[in-house]
Amino acid sequence: MVKSHVVNGVKVEYDDESLKSDYGFSRSFLFLITLWFISRKPSCGYGIMKRFQAEELHTATPSRMYPILSAMESDGLLSCSLEPVGRRKRKVYSITAKGRKTLKFWKSMFFNGMKHEFFSDMLR
């Protein structure tokens, strides 16, 4: 069933299936930030982990990052292409339309009521 709500004049539609993923708090943080990183620029898993390190956001290890990327690809949030690097190929992840829709939903959730107040206060 498709649901919708309007936040700051933007209509956001989502379905129950897009909300069923249970990644746990730490995994949810990795999931959301990873989806946002990839929405800004397609990247390989190693590039995403380096970005987490550069921003000092999280200790993203291969044993945590690659299962998340795989799950996000299986859920249809990311697509993957193989890019040649020397004699090897690496996976480069890009956000899909479903991924953009999911990211839009979560962005809207941060601008509702107390959540907006919490995040505004945390960013000061």
N, C-alpha and C positions, 0 to 999 in steps of 0.2 A: 504494500500500500504506500503510495507516494504522499508524503506530508510536505507542508511548506510553512514558512513564517517569513515575516518581513523584518529586517533589521537595518536601521539607518536608511530606509528607502530601497533596500535591495531585497528582492524576493529570493529566498533560498529554498530549494526543493531537495528532498532526500527520501530514501526509503529505509525500511527497517533493516534490510540486508546490509546496507552500508554502515550500520551502527553495531552490528553483531560481533565484529572482531574484538577479542579481548586480549590485549597485548600486555596487561599489567601496567602499573604506573610508569616504571622506568622504560619499559618497551614502548608505552604510549608516547612518552617524550621523544624517544628515538624515532618512532614512527612518524610523528607529526613534523618534527624538525627535518627529518630525511625527506619527507614528501615536499616540504617547503623548499629545501635546498634544490631538489631535482626540478621543481617548478621554475626555479630561477635559472638553472643551467643543467642540461643533461650531464650525467657524470657516471663514473665507474665506482664500485664499492670502495676501493682504496682512496679515491679522490674525496668521497664523502667522509671517510674516517679522518683524513687529513684536515678537512674543513672543521670537523668537530674539535680536533686538537688545536687548530689555529684559533678558534673562537673560545677555547677552554669551556665548552659546553658540557661535554660528557666524554668519558673514556670509552670510545666506541671501538670494540675489538672485533676482529673477523668472526669470532664465534657468536657474537651478538648481531653484528651488522648483516652478514650474508643471509641468515635465516629470515630476518625482517625484510630484506630486499626480495627474497624468494617468495615470501608470503604476500607481499604487496603486489608482486607480479602475478601470482596465482589469483589474487582477489581482483585483478584487472585494473589496479590503480597505477601500475607502471608497465611500460613495455620495454623490451630489451633488444638491443641490436649488437652484433659482434663487430668490433673495430680492430683492424690489423695494427699490431704494435710489434715491429720487427718480424720475427718468425712466429709469434704467438698472436692470439686474438683475445681481446678483453671485452667484457660485457659493459655496454654503456646503457644506462637506464634513463628513460624519458617518462614524463608524466602523461597519462592518458586523459581523455575527457572525463571518465569516471573519477580519476584521481583529482582533477581540477574541481569537480563537483564536491568531492569529499573534503578537499582543502577549504573550499568556499564555505561549506557547512561549519567546519571547525573554527574558521576565522570568525564567522558570525556568532558562534557560541561564546567567544571571548569578549564580545561587545554587548552582552546581555547583563543587566542588573549588577549584582554583586561581583560577578566574574570580571566585568569591566573595571569596577572600582579596585578589585584586588590586583589585576595586572597593571593598571595605571599606577597604583601605589608601589608595586614591586619594581617598576621601571624608573622610579624617581631616584 
